[in-house]
Amino acid sequence: MSADMIKSLARAEAIGLSIYNSGLSDQAVRQRFNVTHIARLASNENPLGASPDVVRAINLSAPESAVYPDPASLELREALARQCGMTADLVVMGNGSEDLLKLLCLAFVNPGDRVVTLLPSFGLHHIYPRMMGAEIAMVPVDPRMEYDLPGWERALNLPSKLVIFSNPSNPVGCMLDNDGFERLIAAAPADCLLVVDEAYYEYCADLADYPDSLTLLRNQPRPWIVLRTFSKAYGLAGLRIGYGLASDPAIVEILDRVRTPFNINRGAQAAALAALHDRRHVLRSVAHVRAQRGALRQALIAMGLTVAPSQANFLFFRVPGEGAAVAEKLLAYGVIVKPWLETGYRDWLRVSIGTETDQQIFLQALHEVLK
Ligand SMILES: *Cc1c(COP(=O)(O)O)cnc(C)c1O
């Protein structure tokens, strides 16, 4: 059987899809280059790891590994609902918030529907809509690498099914403030579904100008869902667990129909509950990022590089020439960062905030590579 025949059986949308750039594993880099230490700075993981309570909770759940998990993740949804001042019927769990992005597209996007998102973009904000045959409109950031509100207002003038953006944004790190957020959502068509991806929520939650999306969205007519995750500030990226907070139980019910019934495994449910209760670990993780981000930013600026504003656990910066070539050279030093591959941003790299040691290794390697 030829590959051509297999392709003729597949959906055109699936064949045409670009592959999500999920980065290199430590192992792959170790094998190619003879390096002992890897500075993993490409995936925005928590350099402090997970709370010790999480390890205990997973161990406690391990003896029950033969038993299916709760398909409704009810205890966890109730805990999240309490924390967010909502009811559990408005909370939906995903195998990572990536899962929820896919489920939203499966449930709501028809071929030809228009989906509006940000450029540079989080890949899955357009890959999953494309999978359903959507038309994608992308709104570039402005020259300051901030949200271009007039651009969004123009883009939202046309009928649209989904409006998806991350706040703060990945990969740029820029943040819509209260006014900007209100302007953007007010410009969206009244019959679209607003998807606000707050993967980096915990890094901004206490900032005075970070929009309290749940309150602001509640008072407007459009259906909406706010996505958050345990992958970043909680340090559970390896367990795959994210959640959505929806405007209406009907959204949760539709997503329940299209998801796999046991999409959150037993260990992940136990881990997320434990992580949620260790507030101190999250605060420590956020404080670490804030302290290290400022220092890293100054060091990059001192090297003559342009650095985008960031309220998240990474920095987006511009290098002379191709970002991918710079990232490739950094691998030889055991440093993994993420080169941006979208047209117009191929000279930008994203580096995660890591341990102090890894940031020093990264800066020294970058200095050598750019010499
Ligand atoms: C990291 C990230 C996610 C993915 O989170 P998971 O819960 O690990 O799937 C979603 N959206 C954005 C914008 C992210 O940066």
The ligand as a Gaussian input file, in Angstrom:
#p B3LYP/6-31G(d) Opt

LIG

0 1
 C        1.370000      26.033000      27.507000
 C        0.149000      26.543000      26.868000
 C       -0.989000      25.756000      26.754000
 C       -0.948000      24.280000      26.963000
 O       -1.173000      23.916000      28.195000
 P       -1.421000      22.389000      28.544000
 O       -2.378000      22.522000      29.657000
 O       -0.092000      21.852000      28.911000
 O       -2.012000      21.676000      27.371000
 C       -2.148000      26.300000      26.235000
 N       -2.161000      27.559000      25.794000
 C       -1.073000      28.343000      25.838000
 C       -1.154000      29.729000      25.335000
 C        0.112000      27.846000      26.364000
 O        1.198000      28.611000      26.355000

